[in-house]
């Protein structure tokens, strides 16, 4: 991997789509690992279908945005089904950056690579993304940056 690099985890298998179809946005109850990005009992936000299963456009937009922010030179993709390598590489052409994946998926190797990326973008609801995030937060003296697809960070306003 050419550094700095972004590690992303895409959770997009058919079983996942069915999970996200059954979200009860009105009740805003935690599901799987959603509290990792929305806070305990979702006090920092509302779970949405876009957070649970981000659209391809959201995924591409967030990758491009973060490539520019950190000056990434490569992107590593881990997924349970569709790695979106062709779409990501097409979107990254203007930046002369390449997205790669493992030739043969191994979740343990993916976990190790994602945990050591310069920036991680994962799925808020996924327990696999949660394992990566916990590793990034607690195995070094200073947490490493992580983000989640479909989560829009609001800038804090300080009023005087």
C-alpha positions, -999 to +999 in steps of 0.1 A: +000+000+000+012+034-009+008+057+021-010+076+033-039+053+026-076+050+033-091+017+044-128+012+038-152-015+048-183-020+027-211-041+041-234-048+011-244-084+009-281-093+003-287-102+039-275-067+049-299-050+026-327-069+043-315-058+077-316-022+066-350-024+051-364-032+085-351-002+104-376+017+124-364+052+119-393+066+141-382+046+171-345+052+164-335+021+184-299+009+183-292-020+159-260-041+160-231-017+164-249+016+156-241+031+189-204+034+179-213+064+157-246+076+170-239+073+207-255+053+234-293+051+227-285+072+196-283+105+216-261+119+188-283+112+159-309+091+141-303+058+124-312+061+087-312+036+058-284+056+042-263+051+074-271+014+075-266+008+037-250+038+020-257+044-016-229+039-041-229+077-047-225+084-009-196+059-007-178+075-037-184+110-025-170+103+010-140+085-004-132+114-028-137+139+000-114+121+024-087+115-003-085+152-007-085+159+030-057+135+040-038+135+006-043+097+003-022+078-022-042+046-022-074+030-010-078-005+005-113-020+002-127-049+023-162-061+017-185-091+023-197-089-014-193-060-037-159-043-034-169-016-059-133-016-072-142-005-108-165+023-096-140+035-070-111+034-094-131+053-120-139+080-094-103+082-083-088+085-119-084+123-117-064+119-085-042+091-100-050+069-071-058+032-072-082+012-050-072-024-043-086-054-025-072-088-014-070-114-041-086-139-017-107-123+011-095-131+046-113-112+073-083-113+097-059-098+071-086-072+062-090-063+099-052-058+103-049-036+072-080-015+080-068-011+116-035+004+103-049+026+076-043+064+079-081+069+078-108+043+082-143+046+067-167+019+078-203+010+082-218+024+114-241-006+120-216-033+111-200-053+139-169-059+117-165-021+113-169-019+151-140-042+157-118-021+134-129+011+151-122-003+186-087-014+175-080+020+161-093+037+193-076+016+219-045-002+207-023+030+205-018+059+228-037+082+205-068+071+186-065+070+148-091+088+127-123+069+116-154+079+098-186+062+087-205+061+055-237+082+055-227+102+086-224+139+080-202+156+105-215+188+118-191+215+127-194+226+162-205+262+166-192+282+195-214+312+204-199+339+224 
